[in-house]
Amino acid sequence: QELDEFAVLIDRDMQTHSKDNMIDFIKHCKDKGYKCYIANPCFEFWLLLHFDEVIALDRDKLLNNPKVTSKRRYTEQELKKIFPEYSKARYPAERFVSDIDKAIKNAKQFCEDEEELENSIGTNLGYLIEEMREVR
């Protein structure tokens, strides 16, 4: 039984990846048989899903992820409010691993369809975790 698979993880970052770029990315992954996992708008959104407070956040602001300070965007700012220890450069990953089931549950309150993630807030990273658990 062959268990090896190739997966690509990307955070959307609208400022970096256009809608056409995302469509091409998803198509390329499918054409090559790669699994495709997306966090939209960014990886900090995945980290926010580890906290129930994410459900009450402004969804338009989450999706558009505007700059709220000269150095931070909305998602990072909200993550720091909930989890002050967070820093892009270094954070206690074990804290997030311990709440992975909460993140998967909360992700289901947002978009999880890879083709809709180009325009919608959400992530399908929960599927990756669930698939990895099945293999174990």
JOKA-V780676 format. One record per residue. N is the residue number from 0. RES is the residue in one letter. SS is DSSP state (~ for helix, > for strand, _ for the rest). PHI is phi in whole degrees, 0 to 359 (NA if undefined). Layout:
[[N | RES | SS | PHI] [N | RES | SS | PHI]]
This chain:
[[0 | Q | _ | NA] [1 | E | _ | 267] [2 | L | _ | 252] [3 | D | _ | 291] [4 | E | _ | 221] [5 | F | _ | 250] [6 | A | > | 232] [7 | V | > | 239] [8 | L | > | 249] [9 | I | > | 216] [10 | D | > | 258] [11 | R | _ | 297] [12 | D | _ | 39] [13 | M | _ | 308] [14 | Q | _ | 290] [15 | T | _ | 253] [16 | H | _ | 244] [17 | S | _ | 287] [18 | K | ~ | 302] [19 | D | ~ | 298] [20 | N | ~ | 297] [21 | M | ~ | 293] [22 | I | ~ | 299] [23 | D | ~ | 297] [24 | F | ~ | 299] [25 | I | ~ | 297] [26 | K | ~ | 298] [27 | H | ~ | 300] [28 | C | ~ | 300] [29 | K | ~ | 297] [30 | D | ~ | 299] [31 | K | ~ | 271] [32 | G | _ | 78] [33 | Y | _ | 273] [34 | K | > | 283] [35 | C | > | 234] [36 | Y | > | 237] [37 | I | > | 229] [38 | A | > | 243] [39 | N | > | 235] [40 | P | _ | 264] [41 | C | _ | 195] [42 | F | ~ | 297] [43 | E | ~ | 300] [44 | F | ~ | 297] [45 | W | ~ | 302] [46 | L | ~ | 294] [47 | L | ~ | 299] [48 | L | _ | 297] [49 | H | _ | 284] [50 | F | _ | 232] [51 | D | ~ | 297] [52 | E | ~ | 300] [53 | V | ~ | 300] [54 | I | ~ | 298] [55 | A | ~ | 272] [56 | L | _ | 287] [57 | D | _ | 294] [58 | R | ~ | 292] [59 | D | ~ | 295] [60 | K | ~ | 293] [61 | L | ~ | 300] [62 | L | ~ | 295] [63 | N | ~ | 282] [64 | N | _ | 47] [65 | P | _ | 290] [66 | K | > | 291] [67 | V | _ | 247] [68 | T | _ | 221] [69 | S | _ | 294] [70 | K | _ | 245] [71 | R | _ | 233] [72 | R | > | 263] [73 | Y | ~ | 305] [74 | T | ~ | 298] [75 | E | ~ | 294] [76 | Q | ~ | 297] [77 | E | ~ | 293] [78 | L | ~ | 298] [79 | K | ~ | 293] [80 | K | ~ | 294] [81 | I | ~ | 281] [82 | F | _ | 226] [83 | P | _ | 303] [84 | E | _ | 288] [85 | Y | _ | 294] [86 | S | _ | 215] [87 | K | _ | 304] [88 | A | _ | 285] [89 | R | _ | 197] [90 | Y | _ | 208] [91 | P | _ | 283] [92 | A | ~ | 302] [93 | E | ~ | 299] [94 | R | ~ | 296] [95 | F | ~ | 281] [96 | V | ~ | 300] [97 | S | _ | 293] [98 | D | _ | 247] [99 | I | ~ | 298] [100 | D | ~ | 295] [101 | K | ~ | 295] [102 | A | ~ | 297] [103 | I | ~ | 296] [104 | K | ~ | 297] [105 | N | ~ | 294] [106 | A | ~ | 300] [107 | K | _ | 291] [108 | Q | _ | 275] [109 | F | _ | 234] [110 | C | > | 293] [111 | E | _ | 235] [112 | D | _ | 278] [113 | E | _ | 301] [114 | E | _ | 283] [115 | E | _ | 273] [116 | L | _ | 291] [117 | E | _ | 294] [118 | N | _ | 238] [119 | S | _ | 238] [120 | I | _ | 284] [121 | G | > | 155] [122 | T | > | 197] [123 | N | _ | 247] [124 | L | ~ | 296] [125 | G | ~ | 300] [126 | Y | ~ | 297] [127 | L | ~ | 299] [128 | I | ~ | 298] [129 | E | ~ | 298] [130 | E | ~ | 295] [131 | M | ~ | 295] [132 | R | ~ | 294] [133 | E | ~ | 295] [134 | V | ~ | 288] [135 | R | _ | 298]]
